[in-house]
Amino acid sequence: MNNKINPERGFAELEFEQRLIEAQKVMKSYKLDGILVTTPQNIRYFTGYDSQFWESPTRPWFVVVPASGKPIAIVPEIGESEFKKTWLDEIKSWPSPRPEDDGISLVKSTLEDLNKTYGQIGAEFGKEMTIRMPVRDLFKLKDSVNTNIVNGSDAIWDMRIIKTNAEIERIKFICSIASDAYNELPSKLRIGDTEREAVNKLKIDVLNRGADNVPFMPGISGVGGVSQIVCGPSDRILKNGDILFIDTGSTFDGYFCDFNRNYAFGEISSEVERVHETLWLATEAGIKAAVPGTTTDEIWLAMNTIIQDAGAIGNNVGRLGHGLGLQLTEPPSHRPGDNTRIVENMVLTIEPVMEYAPGKMIVHEENIAITKDGSRLLTKRAPRQMPIIK
C-alpha cells in the first residue's frame, strides 16, 4: 500500500559526528565537562541505539557524552552486542540486574576520568525530562563522584531542539503516512461503529502504509465536540450528531508525527461549522506566525486572538502547540511566558483549541518545520470543512 520512497532507517556516522560537534559547543556555553543521559530518546539521539527492551524497567542504561571525544556507553551485558554495532568505540558493561551496584561504579569511574575544566556534569534533572535510574543510585553517585552533577536539561534541549535535515525528513515521512490514512478514513467509517473500531481502522492503515509504530492514538467522541483529548478510545457507539476526534503520534525510525483530525457523523450543526472554521483560520494564523525571529508567545497570540474573538469559553490544554521529534511532545510550548525564540529547523505543532460550550471542545493540529523564509507544512492540511460520515 505504501508507494512512497521511505527514508533509509538509521543514520550515517557523519550525522552523529555533526550532532556531537554541536552538542560539545553547547556544553562549552553551559560550562559542562560532559552530560550523562539515561533515557531512551537521549541515548538514541547520541548513539543510534534502539531497542524494544526499553519497556523493561529492570536495568538502567547510561551514556556519557564528554566535552571532547566520542560518547561512552555504560550498558547491561544484555545490550552490549548491539551497542557494538553503533558508531561508538568505548562500551563498558556489567552483569545486570545487580541492585547492589547496577552500573554505578562504572559510571563513577567514567565521570572521574573525564577532562575537568568546569567541574560539573549535566544530567536529565529539568524540564520535560526524567532520569531513568533508581533515585537511591543517583544519590549514591552524586555523593561519591568527585565532580558536581547538575541540571543539564536546558543544555540537552538546546542540543536537540534544532533538527537536522535527516531528522526533518523522517518526521515529514511519518506525517505524510498519517495524513494519507486520515484522508482515507471517512470511506471506512460508519454510524454504529465504536470509537475503538474507528481508531483500529486508522491504526491498521497507518501501519500498512509504512509506520514503524503507533504509540499514541486517542479517539474520543461526543455530541458537538469532546470534553477531553487524552483518553480513549472506548466502546462508545458513534451516533448521529457526534464529533469524533482522533489524534496520532505514529513513528518512523524513532521520529513522531503528532496531529489530529475531526469527523462528523450524520449531520453537523451550524455552531460546530462555525467553530471548525474558526480553528481552521487560527491554524492558518499560527502557521504564518511561525517564522524565524518570532517567539512562541507571538505564535500563541496569533491563534488565541482569533479563538477568543470567536467566543471561546476556555480550554483545558494549557498551550496551543509544542515541539516535536524523538518524543511526542518536546519543548517549546506555545503559551504566554514561554518566550522561546523561533529559529530555522525547529519542528513544531500548531494546535489551536476552542471550548465553545461547557464540555464541548474542538481541536485542530498540524506539524510544521521552520525554514529560513518561514514555515512549511509537514502534514497534509486538514480539510476546511469537516468530513461528514453518513
RODO-2510 file (C-alpha; in nm, 4 decimals, decimal comma):
residues 390
     n   res          X          Y          Z
     1     m     0,0000     0,0000     0,0000
     2     n     0,2901     0,2360     0,0644
     3     n     0,4066     0,3848    -0,2664
     4     k     0,6266     0,6450    -0,1007
     5     i     1,0048     0,6269    -0,1001
     6     n     1,0983     0,5568     0,2592
     7     p     1,3922     0,7423     0,4090
     8     e     1,6618     0,4931     0,4986
     9     r     1,6313     0,3764     0,8573
    10     g     1,9236     0,4668     1,0757
    11     f     2,1748     0,7452     1,0263
    12     a     2,5208     0,7665     0,8763
    13     e     2,8108     0,8094     1,1166
    14     l     2,8570     1,1624     0,9836
    15     e     2,5140     1,2543     1,1234
    16     f     2,6185     1,1520     1,4744
    17     e     2,9540     1,3265     1,4375
    18     q     2,7764     1,6509     1,3495
    19     r     2,5350     1,6116     1,6412
    20     l     2,8314     1,5620     1,8727
    21     i     3,0121     1,8715     1,7418
    22     e     2,7036     2,0854     1,8071
    23     a     2,6463     1,9243     2,1473
    24     q     3,0009     1,9992     2,2557
    25     k     2,9575     2,3638     2,1561
    26     v     2,6502     2,3770     2,3781
    27     m     2,8368     2,2098     2,6670
    28     k     3,1027     2,4784     2,6492
    29     s     2,8401     2,7530     2,6645
    30     y     2,6866     2,5906     2,9736
    31     k     3,0296     2,5231     3,1321
    32     l     2,9845     2,1455     3,1400
    33     d     3,2578     1,8827     3,1193
    34     g     3,0042     1,6391     2,9787
    35     i     2,6489     1,5144     3,0079
    36     l     2,5098     1,1908     3,1494
    37     v     2,1998     1,0598     2,9708
    38     t     1,9834     0,7643     3,0681
    39     t     1,6544     0,7945     2,8779
    40     p     1,5811     0,6089     2,5516
    41     q     1,5396     0,9235     2,3409
    42     n     1,8622     1,0880     2,4544
    43     i     2,0622     0,7675     2,4232
    44     r     1,9215     0,7114     2,0758
    45     y     1,9970     1,0703     1,9738
    46     f     2,3676     1,0388     2,0518
    47     t     2,4291     0,6732     1,9649
    48     g     2,1575     0,5465     1,7279
    49     y     2,0828     0,2580     1,9634
    50     d     1,7206     0,1486     1,9887
    51     s     1,5508    -0,1483     2,1485
    52     q     1,2019    -0,2635     2,2419
    53     f     1,3692    -0,3732     2,5649
    54     w     1,3245    -0,0188     2,6945
    55     e     0,9821    -0,1458     2,8039
    56     s     1,1568    -0,3366     3,0826
    57     p     1,2403    -0,1108     3,3792
    58     t     1,4720    -0,3639     3,5446
    59     r     1,8067    -0,2425     3,4078
    60     p     1,9486     0,1121     3,3901
    61     w     2,1411     0,2280     3,0796
    62     f     2,3924     0,5130     3,0674
    63     v     2,5746     0,7154     2,8032
    64     v     2,8334     0,9770     2,8933
    65     v     2,8845     1,2450     2,6283
    66     p     3,2123     1,4247     2,7091
    67     a     3,3037     1,7811     2,6198
    68     s     3,5744     1,6359     2,3967
    69     g     3,5888     1,2919     2,2391
    70     k     3,3202     1,0384     2,1482
    71     p     3,0332     0,9234     2,3729
    72     i     3,0932     0,6331     2,6096
    73     a     2,8222     0,3699     2,6638
    74     i     2,7806     0,2007     3,0023
    75     v     2,5189    -0,0673     2,9453
    76     p     2,3961    -0,4019     3,0801
    77     e     2,5676    -0,7031     2,9249
    78     i     2,2361    -0,7993     2,7624
    79     g     2,2679    -0,4959     2,5333
    80     e     2,6424    -0,4957     2,4739
    81     s     2,6468    -0,6888     2,1448
    82     e     2,4028    -0,4496     1,9754
    83     f     2,5797    -0,1443     2,1149
    84     k     2,8957    -0,2657     1,9446
    85     k     2,7156    -0,2088     1,6121
    86     t     2,6783     0,1638     1,6811
    87     w     2,9384     0,4274     1,5926
    88     l     3,0752     0,4294     1,9487
    89     d     3,4240     0,2967     2,0248
    90     e     3,4059     0,2566     2,4018
    91     i     3,1387     0,0332     2,5543
    92     k     3,1508    -0,0777     2,9171
    93     s     2,9133    -0,3387     3,0573
    94     w     2,8220    -0,5253     3,3728
    95     p     2,6034    -0,8287     3,4550
    96     s     2,2718    -0,6543     3,5257
    97     p     2,0444    -0,6771     3,7174
    98     r     2,2757    -0,6300     4,0144
    99     p     2,0945    -0,3997     4,2586
   100     e     2,3956    -0,3643     4,4897
   101     d     2,5888    -0,1994     4,2037
   102     d     2,3832    -0,1670     3,8863
   103     g     2,6446     0,0111     3,6799
   104     i     2,7060     0,2890     3,9309
   105     s     3,0752     0,2145     3,9909
   106     l     3,1345     0,2110     3,6147
   107     v     2,9533     0,5434     3,5729
   108     k     3,1503     0,6900     3,8637
   109     s     3,4885     0,5906     3,7212
   110     t     3,3896     0,7136     3,3721
   111     l     3,2861     1,0552     3,5037
   112     e     3,6015     1,0843     3,7143
   113     d     3,8198     1,0059     3,4119
   114     l     3,6782     1,2952     3,2071
   115     n     3,8932     1,6011     3,1490
   116     k     3,7926     1,8593     3,4077
   117     t     3,7578     2,2199     3,3011
   118     y     3,4441     2,3313     3,4872
   119     g     3,3982     2,0580     3,7483
   120     q     3,0390     1,9783     3,6576
   121     i     2,8423     1,7217     3,4586
   122     g     2,4893     1,7837     3,3270
   123     a     2,2117     1,5288     3,3806
   124     e     1,8409     1,4982     3,2953
   125     f     1,7099     1,6793     3,6027
   126     g     1,4995     1,9560     3,4469
   127     k     1,2069     2,0428     3,2246
   128     e     1,0322     1,7675     3,0295
   129     m     1,2969     1,5096     3,1235
   130     t     1,3375     1,2288     3,3707
   131     i     1,6370     1,0242     3,4757
   132     r     1,5998     0,6501     3,4194
   133     m     1,7764     0,5016     3,7190
   134     p     1,6796     0,4375     4,0812
   135     v     1,6850     0,7603     4,2809
   136     r     1,8878     0,5939     4,5560
   137     d     2,1560     0,5109     4,2959
   138     l     2,1533     0,8696     4,1756
   139     f     2,2085     0,9912     4,5313
   140     k     2,4874     0,7361     4,5750
   141     l     2,6540     0,8546     4,2548
   142     k     2,6263     1,2230     4,3459
   143     d     2,7724     1,1573     4,6906
   144     s     3,0652     0,9507     4,5677
   145     v     3,1833     1,1107     4,2424
   146     n     3,4452     1,3861     4,2544
   147     t     3,2554     1,6223     4,0247
   148     n     2,9260     1,8065     4,0567
   149     i     2,6257     1,6542     3,8806
   150     v     2,3931     1,9404     3,7921
   151     n     2,0768     2,0024     3,5899
   152     g     2,1737     1,9660     3,2254
   153     s     1,8269     1,9555     3,0713
   154     d     1,8408     2,3078     2,9306
   155     a     2,1673     2,2211     2,7592
   156     i     2,0322     1,8905     2,6257
   157     w     1,7237     2,0598     2,4825
   158     d     1,9460     2,3209     2,3186
   159     m     2,1241     2,0299     2,1512
   160     r     1,8041     1,8626     2,0331
   161     i     1,5571     2,1440     1,9658
   162     i     1,7066     2,2294     1,6264
   163     k     1,6627     1,9301     1,3957
   164     t     1,8994     1,8145     1,1245
   165     n     1,7703     1,7774     0,7702
   166     a     1,7772     1,3995     0,8137
   167     e     1,5571     1,4235     1,1237
   168     i     1,3087     1,6501     0,9449
   169     e     1,2973     1,4080     0,6529
   170     r     1,1800     1,1299     0,8846
   171     i     0,9188     1,3488     1,0550
   172     k     0,7868     1,4603     0,7170
   173     f     0,7612     1,0983     0,6040
   174     i     0,5574     0,9818     0,9036
   175     c     0,3394     1,2950     0,8759
   176     s     0,2672     1,2072     0,5134
   177     i     0,1762     0,8466     0,6001
   178     a    -0,0644     0,9539     0,8754
   179     s    -0,2121     1,2313     0,6564
   180     d    -0,2985     0,9825     0,3823
   181     a    -0,4539     0,7432     0,6325
   182     y    -0,6619     1,0231     0,7860
   183     n    -0,7842     1,1290     0,4406
   184     e    -0,8876     0,7735     0,3587
   185     l    -1,0605     0,7083     0,6921
   186     p    -1,4058     0,8566     0,6087
   187     s    -1,4579     0,5850     0,3477
   188     k    -1,4095     0,3234     0,6216
   189     l    -1,6280     0,4750     0,8958
   190     r    -1,9987     0,4187     0,9548
   191     i    -2,2598     0,5360     1,2045
   192     g    -2,2778     0,2490     1,4517
   193     d    -1,9025     0,1915     1,4687
   194     t    -1,7467     0,2233     1,8116
   195     e    -1,4659     0,4640     1,8936
   196     r    -1,2366     0,1634     1,9302
   197     e    -1,3300     0,0241     1,5896
   198     a    -1,2711     0,3613     1,4253
   199     v    -0,9293     0,4027     1,5881
   200     n    -0,8252     0,0485     1,4984
   201     k    -0,9157     0,1066     1,1333
   202     l    -0,6885     0,4103     1,1286
   203     k    -0,4103     0,2387     1,3213
   204     i    -0,4017    -0,0612     1,0881
   205     d    -0,3912     0,1675     0,7836
   206     v    -0,1070     0,3775     0,9280
   207     l     0,0972     0,0624     0,9910
   208     n     0,0194    -0,0806     0,6482
   209     r     0,1396     0,2418     0,4878
   210     g     0,4838     0,2105     0,6454
   211     a     0,4810     0,3431     1,0018
   212     d     0,7005     0,1561     1,2482
   213     n     0,4758     0,2031     1,5496
   214     v     0,1659     0,3833     1,6791
   215     p     0,2399     0,4545     2,0454
   216     f    -0,0313     0,7225     2,0735
   217     m    -0,3773     0,7258     1,9185
   218     p    -0,6584     0,8514     2,1411
   219     g    -1,0085     0,8595     1,9943
   220     i    -1,2859     1,0494     2,1718
   221     s    -1,6378     1,1356     2,0621
   222     g    -1,9276     1,3464     2,1812
   223     v    -2,2308     1,5331     2,0575
   224     g    -2,1000     1,8551     1,9035
   225     g    -1,7472     1,8118     2,0422
   226     v    -1,5403     1,6415     2,3102
   227     s    -1,4627     1,7145     2,6738
   228     q    -1,1022     1,5904     2,6707
   229     i    -0,8383     1,4778     2,4209
   230     v    -0,6059     1,2400     2,6063
   231     c    -0,8059     0,9276     2,6954
   232     g    -0,9838     0,6712     2,4808
   233     p    -1,0906     0,5079     2,2658
   234     s    -1,3822     0,3400     2,4424
   235     d    -1,6607     0,1146     2,3187
   236     r    -1,8960     0,4124     2,2857
   237     i    -2,1080     0,3785     1,9707
   238     l    -2,0817     0,6663     1,7240
   239     k    -2,4246     0,8221     1,6644
   240     n    -2,5898     1,0952     1,4620
   241     g    -2,4633     1,4380     1,5734
   242     d    -2,1343     1,3083     1,7160
   243     i    -1,7925     1,4578     1,6517
   244     l    -1,5061     1,2066     1,6555
   245     f    -1,1614     1,3394     1,7476
   246     i    -0,8630     1,1174     1,6634
   247     d    -0,5056     1,2188     1,7375
   248     t    -0,1951     1,0236     1,6498
   249     g     0,1659     1,0049     1,7492
   250     s     0,2887     0,7497     1,4974
   251     t     0,6596     0,6910     1,4382
   252     f     0,9106     0,6160     1,1673
   253     d     1,2725     0,5432     1,2608
   254     g     1,2020     0,6790     1,6079
   255     y     1,0542     1,0142     1,4988
   256     f     0,6970     1,1188     1,5743
   257     c     0,4196     1,2960     1,3970
   258     d     0,1560     1,4494     1,6245
   259     f    -0,1671     1,5816     1,4754
   260     n    -0,5407     1,5175     1,4841
   261     r    -0,8441     1,5149     1,2587
   262     n    -1,2171     1,5576     1,3301
   263     y    -1,5086     1,3703     1,1728
   264     a    -1,8814     1,4436     1,1999
   265     f    -2,1464     1,1723     1,1993
   266     g    -2,4840     1,2122     1,0304
   267     e    -2,5152     1,5884     1,0454
   268     i    -2,3236     1,8917     1,1636
   269     s    -2,4747     2,1936     1,3365
   270     s    -2,4130     2,5471     1,2196
   271     e    -2,2370     2,6172     1,5506
   272     v    -1,9941     2,3286     1,5008
   273     e    -1,9307     2,4519     1,1459
   274     r    -1,8556     2,7999     1,2842
   275     v    -1,6132     2,6683     1,5469
   276     h    -1,4430     2,4396     1,2968
   277     e    -1,3933     2,7327     1,0589
   278     t    -1,2565     2,9435     1,3465
   279     l    -0,9989     2,6790     1,4296
   280     w    -0,9034     2,6321     1,0655
   281     l    -0,8351     3,0075     1,0437
   282     a    -0,6500     3,0071     1,3768
   283     t    -0,4293     2,7265     1,2448
   284     e    -0,3531     2,9337     0,9349
   285     a    -0,2582     3,2256     1,1588
   286     g    -0,0308     3,0088     1,3709
   287     i     0,1450     2,8665     1,0656
   288     k     0,2004     3,2150     0,9211
   289     a     0,3265     3,3494     1,2536
   290     a     0,5862     3,0728     1,2912
   291     v     0,8861     3,2396     1,1280
   292     p     1,2483     3,2749     1,2385
   293     g     1,2888     3,5526     1,4922
   294     t     0,9384     3,5428     1,6344
   295     t     0,8588     3,3837     1,9711
   296     t     0,6291     3,1112     2,0972
   297     d     0,4310     3,3808     2,2795
   298     e     0,3639     3,5561     1,9484
   299     i     0,2577     3,2321     1,7790
   300     w     0,0183     3,1700     2,0690
   301     l    -0,1209     3,5235     2,0435
   302     a    -0,1844     3,4914     1,6691
   303     m    -0,4034     3,1865     1,7323
   304     n    -0,5575     3,2878     2,0617
   305     t    -0,6804     3,6239     1,9317
   306     i    -0,8927     3,4508     1,6677
   307     i    -1,0207     3,1920     1,9162
   308     q    -1,1148     3,4493     2,1792
   309     d    -1,2809     3,6783     1,9259
   310     a    -1,4982     3,3808     1,8246
   311     g    -1,6289     3,3434     2,1795
   312     a    -1,4167     3,0695     2,3356
   313     i    -1,5028     2,9981     2,6971
   314     g    -1,1684     2,8249     2,7587
   315     n    -0,9754     2,5033     2,7038
   316     n    -0,8083     2,2521     2,9320
   317     v    -0,4957     2,2010     2,7200
   318     g    -0,2841     2,4889     2,8532
   319     r    -0,0966     2,5631     2,5316
   320     l    -0,1557     2,5867     2,1575
   321     g     0,1237     2,3653     2,0275
   322     h     0,4746     2,2469     2,1059
   323     g     0,7966     2,0971     1,9748
   324     l     0,8159     1,7554     1,8115
   325     g     1,0819     1,4968     1,7302
   326     l     1,2090     1,1828     1,9011
   327     q     0,9347     1,2469     2,1576
   328     l     0,5659     1,3059     2,1011
   329     t     0,5933     1,6388     2,2786
   330     e     0,9108     1,8406     2,3236
   331     p     0,9868     2,1994     2,4152
   332     p     0,8990     2,4721     2,3386
   333     s     0,5350     2,5409     2,4255
   334     h     0,3168     2,7991     2,2513
   335     r     0,1919     2,9702     2,5647
   336     p     0,2263     3,3060     2,7381
   337     g     0,5595     3,3280     2,9173
   338     d     0,7462     3,0554     2,7293
   339     n     0,9078     3,3182     2,5061
   340     t     1,1291     3,0781     2,3095
   341     r     1,2828     3,2383     2,0015
   342     i     1,1919     3,0506     1,6819
   343     v     1,4863     2,9509     1,4634
   344     e     1,5390     2,7615     1,1396
   345     n     1,4987     2,3801     1,1536
   346     m     1,2748     2,3677     1,4573
   347     v     0,9816     2,1289     1,4150
   348     l     0,6600     2,2448     1,5812
   349     t     0,2947     2,1603     1,6153
   350     i     0,0317     2,4291     1,5614
   351     e    -0,2644     2,3306     1,7817
   352     p    -0,5483     2,5762     1,8423
   353     v    -0,8177     2,4538     2,0811
   354     m    -1,1601     2,6015     2,1487
   355     e    -1,4158     2,5088     2,4112
   356     y    -1,7259     2,6832     2,2802
   357     a    -1,9780     2,5390     2,5286
   358     p    -1,9359     2,3503     2,8563
   359     g    -1,7849     2,0086     2,7783
   360     k    -1,7749     2,0773     2,4024
   361     m    -1,4275     2,1287     2,2612
   362     i    -1,2830     2,1049     1,9094
   363     v    -0,9114     2,0885     1,8261
   364     h    -0,7039     2,1352     1,5107
   365     e    -0,3379     2,0359     1,4848
   366     e    -0,0770     2,0451     1,2094
   367     n     0,3010     1,9858     1,2062
   368     i     0,5465     2,2325     1,0526
   369     a     0,9198     2,2783     1,0020
   370     i     1,0761     2,6220     1,0277
   371     t     1,2715     2,7359     0,7221
   372     k     1,4826     3,0477     0,6737
   373     d     1,1868     3,2070     0,4936
   374     g     0,9016     3,0969     0,7215
   375     s     0,7420     2,7596     0,7802
   376     r     0,6413     2,4625     0,5677
   377     l     0,3732     2,2068     0,6346
   378     l     0,4886     1,8537     0,7082
   379     t     0,1304     1,7280     0,7386
   380     k    -0,1249     1,7493     0,4589
   381     r    -0,3593     2,0289     0,5614
   382     a    -0,6892     1,9302     0,7209
   383     p    -0,9975     1,9924     0,5041
   384     r    -1,1555     2,3297     0,5672
   385     q    -1,4962     2,1616     0,6026
   386     m    -1,5236     1,8768     0,8494
   387     p    -1,5834     1,5390     0,6766
   388     i    -1,9344     1,4044     0,7427
   389     i    -1,9934     1,0298     0,7838
   390     k    -2,3409     0,9158     0,6818
***
